[in-house]
Amino acid sequence: MTEPSSRSPSAQMSRLFRKAGVFLAKGQYEQALATFREGEALALSLDDTEKLALFRQEITRCDKHLSNRLT
């Protein structure tokens, strides 16, 4: 799901981080991962390297957690 364009990019990214945090708190890592990937795509489209790095860091953490659950 994409964010409405009336929100600033910063507000959109903040919302995605919060949304992913809720998923993480519930143990819903797949949904959190999908949300972080949505944020990654947004940061890429805006050429925001700082936020892109943060989203990618969280994607790596989710991937590791999911990998550990499967083994």
C-alpha positions, 0 to 999 in steps of 0.5 A: 500500500502506498502513502497518500502524496499529501504527506511529506516524504519525512512523514511517510517514512516515519509512519512506515517505521512506526508501522513496522515497529508495531508488527515487530512488537507483535512478532509479525516479522514478515509484515515488518519486513514488507513494511521496511521494504516499502520504506526502502523503495520510498527512500530510493525514490527520494534519493534519501541515502540516510533513511535508505541505510536505516531501512536496509539495516532493519531489513537485515535484522528482520531477515536474520530473525526470520532465518533463525526461526527457520533453523 
